[in-house]
Amino acid sequence: MADIRFAPRAESLLGSATLQITARAAELKASGRDIVSLSAGQPDFPSPPAAIEAAEKAMREGRTGYTANAGLPELRKAVARKWGTLHGVFDDPACVLVSCGAKHSIANLMEAVVCEGDRILIPRPWWVSYPEMVKRLGGVPVAGESNHLTASEVRHAASEGARGMIFNSPSNPTGRVHSEKEISEIADAIADSGMWVISDDIYEFLHYGDKPVPHLLRARPDLAPRLAVVTGVSKTWSMTGWRIGFALADPKWTAMAGRIQSHTTSNAPTMCQYGSLAVVEGRAEKERLEMLSAFHARRDLMCSLLSQDERLSFPEPLGAFYVFVDLTKACGKLDTAAFCISLLEEEGLALIPGSAFGAEGCVRLSFAASNSDIEKGVKRLRDFISGRV
């Protein structure tokens, strides 16, 4: 019998390094090894009681069938009200599409606009799925030159024919947040370029500054016809497994993305939408603020420990729950994928290699972990590096 022939685009895709490392760490831990994992891309807190109670109530009352493809009307209305107030646009429920997580939201939006051969600007370092999503659709990912996207890079990409771009602030993997000035300059460059933009804002409320995260839409509201916002409940409210994401955009864009969704997943899980409605309406603010405060303290702890080793350098994370550490001073030229596998197998520490983010020589540490694991993890990293010198 002949082997199945796989599609070339599918064969060109890389697996998620974050999921692979996390899975291997879980295997070793299950076998009895003492494993410290600083690889997690999710909060380590329980989901809020309000979300659980709302989902349970929906199930008890028999609200377990299909919803409208675009999501529960009351959830779309609540999302439009919350994020419409935040950004000053997209306050109409027609601007909202509820999907199976923020990753699904990005995929739907991209499939609606990426054409064969389109050049799409991706910020460097990027979240692992951005370039693979572009490639899946026949587009060409174009990486930013620096490790912090600038207006000049946007203008250069546009001059080279880029049709769209993805933006991410706070950033995964660095935790960096663009300043008001940088946002204003990038927004102007986008306005001049004619490109569409997907702004991945999933970490928007995990921010350690005194003011809201600067945003392209607040700098240039006129970008709204070709700028989509992606957010959700996963990071802010520790609801990663609920798989609920929101796309907010011009109704023409959300309608097209919704048409695509109607032929893939249809609606997001009904009971999860009811749970998400509870937190969007503000019934879990106490838990959200407590988690944010804990992350802030953990960030300070991890940065303090890492700063004690002059061989390690990193940008200060102002958002998300990651520190992106440059190892080149300590280790020279480095294959970080091999480094992280050896670190896991020999030292029992799980980190994510920078190569997965387009930044060879770096590793991503997550402080979505206990203080004890953060302390042990940083020590194991430093000990492993010392053993290689």
Buried (B, 14 or more C-beta within 10 A) or exposed (E): EEEEEEEEEEEEBEEBBBEBBBEBBEEBBEEEEEBBBBBBBBBBBEBBEBBBBBBEBBEEEEBEEEBEBBBBEBBBBBBBBBBBEBBEBBBBBBBBBBBBBBBBBBBBBBBBBBEEEBBBBBBBBBBBBBBBBBBBBEBBBBBBEEBBBBBEBBBBBBEEEBBBBBBBBBBBBBBBBBEEEBBBBBBBBBBEBEBBBBBBBBBBBBBBEEEEBBBBBBBBEEBBEBBBBBBBBBBBBBBBEBBBBBBBBBBEBBBBBBBBBEEEBEBBBBBBBBBBBBBBBEBBEEBBEEBBEBBBEBBEBBBEBBEEBEBBBBBEBBBBBBBBBBBBEBBEEBBBBEBBBEBBEEBBBBBBBBBBBBBBBBBBBBBBBBEEBBBBBBBBBBEBBEEEE
